Amino acid sequence: MTQPPRRPRKRSATRSVTLSDVAASAGVSAQTVSRVVRDPLSVSDATRSKVEAAIEATGYVPNLAASNLASNRSRTVAVLVPQINASVFADTVHAFSTALAAHGYQIFVGTTDYLPEHEEEVLRSFLGRRPDGVLMVGTDHTPGTRALLRAAGVPVVETWGWSDEPLDLLVGFSNAAAASAMVAHLVERGRRRITFAGRHTSGDPRAAERLDGYTAAARDLLGAAPRTVDAGPEPVTMDTGVALLDLALERFPDSDAVMFSSDVFAAGALQACVRRGIAVPGTLALAGFGDFEFARHLVPAMTTVAVPGALIGELGAELLLTRMRGSAVAVTRRDVGYRIVAREST
């Protein structure tokens, strides 16, 4: 007895779309689809467009858990920053994420609140998710954090600082040198009684380095003892900037310049001066650090130290991608430098 022809089995409404389904839709091999998912730039533009259109049409979502188990790679990178809101680190994170996404990597971000112990806790949690690499802001870490990174055996890039003995890869600049350069700028503008205002907490080594740079320059260029005021554990806000201005004028009423460790502090102080009728820069010159977008829109516009935050993210991604692919990095330390942006406030 002749058997009727077998009908093609229809895909169940509850069955997930597979790699083979996408390959059939795009008219390519399953291996090509896999390459597009894993590393989009490794495939020609035309082929990638066909596969991406098929992925969208079929609603395919890659099974990352299975892929990660098979390859022992998570296609993720952990990012640890002190804070993300109203932060100069946001440009670095955005550029870093964009560069990695082009190669099929995603990031997960944790904030440390400038607390070294919290950085260790966040890192421990993240390493449990098996990232393929780690980006960190800063070069100063607890012994526990260093031990965790050594044991993890994944590439690490430190940023926004400088060290002669980095953990692994480094993309940054000297905060101390940048602060010294700002003192030199203020001296060139005729300022002789320069007060430094910032947070001197142990959890923010970059601010401490800026203080060190100011202190060395004040002694070398002015032959004077440093004049500093400390915000303590107060947050990086404009309100704290006002409090720092009050401290500076109370302790050093003859100040002719106040140099802040952050543009956020400087902006709060500038607005307070405008409200109080303190002429800037006539009576008091003000300077910040970071070159936030708002710095150039203030009236008067804020003199500051500009750091290429986006470039830090791009270079950090470049170094990590090279190492995560198993290749050697010829230059493991990249100094992105800084520049003094002289505006109306000085």
N, C-alpha and C positions, 0 to 999 in steps of 0.2 A: 504494500500500500504506500502510495507516494505521500511523503510528509509535506505539509504546507510550508512555504518559505518562512524562515524565522524573521520576525519583525525586529528592527533595532530597538534596543531597550531605551526607553526614555529616561532622562535624568530625573530622579525624584526631586520633588520640591524641597525636600529636607537635606539633599546631598549637596555638600559644598562644591563650588566650582574648583576644578583642579588645574594644575599647570598644563596638562594635556589639552584641556578644554580651550585654554587661552591660545596654546600653540596651534590648534586646529583652526580657531577663529582667525588668527593672524597669518596662517599659512607659513609658519616657521617651525623649527624644531623646539622641543621642550627645553633643550639646553640653551637655546637662544633666549627664550623667555626667562630662564633662570639668570642668565647674564644680565639682562635688562633690570631685573629685580635687585640683583646683588651689586652691580656696578654699571649704572646707566651709561657712563661715558666710555665704556669699553666697546660699545656697539655703535654702528653707523647711525647717523641721524634718521635716515629713511626707515631703517629696520626698527629703531627705537620708537619712532612715531607709530608704526603699524602695531607693535606690541602694546604700547601704551593705550592706543585706541581700543584694542581687543580687551585689555584689562578693564577699561572703563565700561565697555559694552557688556562684558560678562559679569562684572561686579566681583572679580577675583580679588581675594585678600590672601597674601602669602602666609603659609603656615610657618611663622618664624620660629616657633618652639621646636618643630621637627628639624628645620634647617639648622638651627643653632646646635641642636644635639648632634646632628650628623657631622657638622664642620668644626664643632667646639669653638665657634665664634658667635657672639651675640649681635654683631653689627650695631652696637651701641657704644657710646663714650660718656663717661661720667664727667660732670663739670661742677667744681666747687668754687663759689664766689662768696665774698663777705656779705653782699646784699645785691639785690637786683633792681629794686624800685628807685627811681631818680638817681641812677648810678652811672658812673663812667664805665663800669664794667659791662653795661648793657650792649654797647657797640661791639665789644670783644666777643660776647656770647653770640650775638646775632651773626657776625661775620664768620665765626667758628662753625656755627650750626649750618649756615648756608653752604659753606665750602664742603662740609662733610656730607650733607644731604645729596649733593651732586654725585657722590660715590656710594650712595645707598646706606649711609650711616645716620642714625638719629642720636640725639643727646638727651640725657636727663640731668636736671640742674638741682643742686642743693645749696642753701645759704648757710653760712657759718656764723653770721652776726659778729664777726671779728673775735670769736672765742676759739682759741686753739683746741680746747678740749671738745668743743662742739664739732669742729672740723673733723676730729678723729672719729666721733660718733657717726657723723654723716658718711664719712668714707667707709667705715666698717659696714654700714647698711648698704651702700652702693656696691661694694665689692661682692656682696652676697648675690648680686644680680649679674655678676660676671661680665663687666664691661670689657671691651677690647683695648681701651686706653683711658687715660685720665688727664684732664686739664685742671690746674689749680691756680688760683690767684695767690701770689706770694711765694717766698722761698723759706719761710720760717715755720717749722712744724714741730709738733711734740715727738718725743722718741717713739711713742706708740704709733703715730701716723707713719713715720718713716719705716717702722718694722712691718706694718701692714702692706705698704707699697712694695717693699722688698719681697715679701712673701707672695704677693699677687703675681709678680713677674710680668706685668703689662707695662707698655711704654707710658711714661708720664712726662707732661710738659708743664713747667712752672712759668708763670707770667707776672707781669706788672712789678717786677723787682729785679734784683741782680745778685748773683752769688758766684764766687770763684769755685764753689763746690756744689753744683746743682745735683738734685737727685738723679736726673736723667737728661732731659731736654730743657732748654730755657729760652724764652722769648721775652725780653724786658728791657729795662733801662735802669740807670742809677737815680733813685729818688734824691739821694744826698747831693749829687752833682746838679740836679735840676733846681733844688732849693738854693744852692750856692749861687747859681746863675741868676736867680731872681733877686737875691741880695745885691749882686753886682749891678743889676739893672737899676734898682732903687738908688744905689749909691751914685750911679751915673746921672740920675735925675736930681741929684743934690740932697738926697735924704740921708740923715746921719743918725737919727734916733728911731731905729727900726725895731718894732716889736713883733715877735712871732706868736700867732694864736692858733691853737689846734687841740686835738685830742692826743694825749701822751700815754694812752692805755697800752698795756703789754700785748693786747690782742691785735694791735694794728702796727706791725713793724714798719710798714711803708711810711706812716706818719712819723714814727720814731726816726726813720732815716732822713726824712725831710727836716726834722728838728736838728739832727746832727749836722746836716748840710748848712742850715742857717747858722748854727752855733760856730762852726769852723769859719764861715765867711765873715761873720760879725767880728770875730777876733782878728782875722787876717786883714780885712778891708777897713774896719773901723777902729781896731785896737781897743774895743770895748767889751765889757762883760755882756753876755746874751741877756735879752729882755724877753721873757716868755710868759704866756698865760695858758692855762690848761683847762679844757672843758670837762676833763675827767671822763666818766662813763656816759655822758649825755649823748644822745643820738646825733647823727649828721643831718641837721635840719637848719633852716634859716633862723628859727628861734634861738638855737644854740649859738649861731653867729652873732646875734644881738647880744647875748650874754657874754660872749667872748670880747666883743667891742667894749662893753661896760667894764669888764675886768681890766682890759688893756688901758683904758683911760683912767681908771681908778688907781692902778698900780704905777703906771707910767704916763702921767698926765701931759708930759712934754713930748710924747711920741709924735713924730711927723710922718710916720708910715706904719701901717699894720699889714703884715704878711700872713695870710690864712692858709691852712693846710688843705683847704677844699674850696672850690668855687661856691658851694652851697653856703658855707659859713660867710664867705666874703659878700655874697649877695644879700644875706640878711643884715650884715653890718652896713652895707651901702644904703639900703632902704632906710635903716635907722638914722643914718647921717642926713639923708634927705629930709626926713621928718623933723629932725632936730635943728636943721639949719647949719650943720657942719659942712663947710665947703670941701668938696672932693674934686680935684686933688689939692686945691689951694691950701687948706689947713691940714688936711690929712690925706695922704696917698693910701690907696687900698689895692691889694693884689690877692689873687686866688691861685688855685691849682686844679687843673683838669680840663679846662676849656670846654665846659658844658655849652650847649647851644645857646642857653639864655644869657651867657656872659657877654656876648657881643650885642645883645639887644637891651641891656641895662642902660640907664642914663645916669651918669656917664658910663660908657662901655667899660667892662672890667679887664684890666691887665691880668694875664694868667700864664700858666705853664701848659702848653699843649702837648699831649701824648697821643700817638696814633693808635687808638684803641682798636679800631677795625683791623689795622695791619697786624696787630698782635694776634687777633683771632685767626686771620688768614694764614699767617706763618705757623701758628700753633697747629692748625689743621694740616698744613703741608707736612710738617715734621712727623706728626702722629700717623698720617696716612702712609708715609714712607715706611715707618717702623712697623705698623700693623700689617703691611704687606710682606714683611720679612726682609726688607732691604736695609742696608746700612745708611746712616745719616752722616754726610761728610762734615758738616759744621753743626755741632749740637747746641751752640749758644749763639743767639741772634740778638744783637743790641739794636733796638729800633730808634733809640735816641729820644729827644724832646726838643722843644723850642720855646723861647719866651715870646709871647704875643703881647706886644706893647699897645695898650689902648688908652682911653682918656682918663682912667682912674688913677694913673700915676704921672 
